[in-house]
């Protein structure tokens, strides 16, 4: 089985465990962790392919959850491209792919567009990992229906700037300068609505019991700071 390839698992571990300019202490537990990662990738690709290959992705019909996953995918492409090309930081590139694969594993959407998005994501993951684990990625590339093509002949994934745009943003809520909660707000929300959402957050309201709100400072897209006495 391809996920048992010792040479590729060892290379993946050695590139993940430390930057190339630092010495590496071999760790069997770390190698096993990389093996589990490859097995998860193997399982996801085969599970997806077993359902049949999907149609084209309809970008105009993406649901909020699908938009979130596609944004995470293109953020990963952006980071890995920079790590490979500018920083030569293979360890953080691998970590970014691992983090995205975890998110993809939690993506429970078997609609036509959901499966098309998963297909796009898995194709990109294989292309991103191909410089490090070419044997495993080649085998899985064929499973995705590309039996007559080679990964080496494919262009490296490109970032879609439109996919990086966010509909919502995470905003920190502080009470007297101390973080008490984070909330999701629409991008460009009016200050009054951001203030109201922060004050209504249960985790924040508990810290305001018995106090009077003297002032609310809103830094759009970043922080709502509530001054209470």
N, C-alpha and C positions, 0 to 999 in steps of 0.2 A: 504493500500500500504506500502511496506516495507520501503520506504524512509521516511515515517512518523513516524517511531519508535522513540518515544520520549526518551526512556531510552538510546538507542544507540547514538542518536544525542547528548544528554547531556554528555555522557561519552566521546564521541569524542571531544566535545568542552573542557571539563575539562582537558583532556590529551594534547590538542593542545595549550591551552591558557597559560599554565605555566609549568615549570619543576616540577616533583613530590615533590621536597624539598621546593618549595615556596607556599605561600598561594594564593588562587584564588579568584578574585572578579567576581561574576556571572554577565554575560552580555547577555541580551536577543538578542542583535544584533549579538553577536558572535555565539550563538546557531543557529540563523537563517542562518548564513554563513555556518555552518557545515551541516545544513539541505540541503542547496543548493548544497553543494559538493556531498552529498550522492545522491541527485536527478540527478546530472550530471552523476555520475557513473552508476546509475540505467538506465538512458536513453542510455548511450553508450553501455552497455551490451545488452540491449534489441534490440537496433537498429542493432548491429552487429549480434546477433542471428537470427533476422528476415530475414537476407539474406542467411541463411543456414550455417552450419558449414563448415569451409574450410579444405583443405588438409594439408599435412605436409609443414613446412617451408623449403624452399630450400636456405640454407645459401650461397651456391656458386653463386646464382643468384641475390643477394641483390643489389638493386640500391643504389646510393649515399644517397638518402633521407631515404631509408629503413635502411641503415647502421647507419645513424645518429640517427634515432628513437631507434634502438636496442641498440646503445651505451648509449643513455639516459636511457633506461630501466635498463640496467645492472649497470650503475652508481647509479641509484636509489636503486636497490637491494643491492649494496655494502654499500651505506650509511645507509639504513634502518637496515640492518643486524648489522652494527656497533653500530647504535643508540640503538637498542634493546638489543644487547648482551653485549656491553662493557660500553657504556655511560649511558644507561637507560634514554635516552633523547627522550621520546615519542613525544614531541611537534615537534622536528625537523624531526623526522621520518614521522609524518603525513604531515608536510609541504613539504617534498620531494615527497611524493606520490601525493599530490595535484598539485605540479608543473609538475610532469610527466603527470598526467591526462590532464592538460591543453595542453601539447605538443601533447598528443595522440588525443585530440579533434580536433587539427589543421591538423592532418595527413590525407590527402585526397587522398587515394590510394585504389581503389577497385579492383586492379589486384589480381590474385590468391595468389601471394606471399605477397602482401600488406595485404590482409585479414588474411592470416596465421600469419603474424607478429602481427597484431592487436589482434588476438586470444591469442597468446603467452603473449602479454602485459597485456591483461585483466585478464588472469588466474593469472599472477604474482601479479597484483594489488590486487586481491581478497585474495591471500595467504598472502601478506604483511599486509593487513588491518585486516585479520581474528582475530588476538589476541585482537583487540580493538572493532571491530563491527562484532562479529561472526554470529549474526542472519541475518543481511543484506547480509553478504558475503556468507553464506550458501545458501540463496535463489537465489542469482545471480550465484553461482557455478552450481546450477541445470539448470539454464537458458542456461549456456554454454555447456550443454550436458552431465553433470556428475551426472545424477539423482541417480545412484546406488552407488555413493561414497561420503565420507565425507571429508570435508576440513581438519579435524583434522588427518586424515590418510595419508595426502599428505606431502611429504618432503617440507621443506621451500626452496624457490628459491635459486639456487646457481649462483654465478657470473661466467659468461663465460669470461675468460681473453681476448680471441680473440675479443670479442665484444667491449672491452674498447679501442682497438687500433684505432687511428685516422688517416685518410688520409689527413686531413687539420688541421691547427691550427690558432687561432686568435692571430695576432701580433699587438702590439701598435706601432703607428708611432708618433714620437715626432719631433717638430721643435724647436730648441734651448731649449730643455728640457721640453717643454710643449706639452701635448697630443693634437694632432690635428685630429687623425683618428685611426680606427682599420681596419685591412685588413685580409682576409682569404688567407693563403698561404699553399701550399703543404708541408707536412712533409719532411724535408731533402732537401728543395729547396736550390740551390747554393746561396751564399751571393750576387753575382752580380744580380741574378734574384730578390731576395728579395729587394735589393736596388732599382732596376728599377721599381718594382711594387709600392714601397712606393712613389717614386718621381712622378709616373704617377697618383697616387690617387688624384682626383679632389679637395677634401677637403684639401689636403696637398699643392697642386700646387698653390692654392689661397694665401697661406701664404708665398710662395716663390717668388711671383711676385716682380720684381725690386730688387731682392737680388741675391747674388752669393753663391752657395753651396760650402762651404769650406771643409767639411768633412762629411762622412756618417759612422756612427757606427752601425754595425749590431750585435745584440746578438741573435743568432739562436733560433727561436721558441718563442721569447719574445718581443724584441723591435728593431725598426729601429729608430735611433736618427739622425736627419739631423741638422748639424750645418751650419747656413747661416748668411751671413753678408750683 
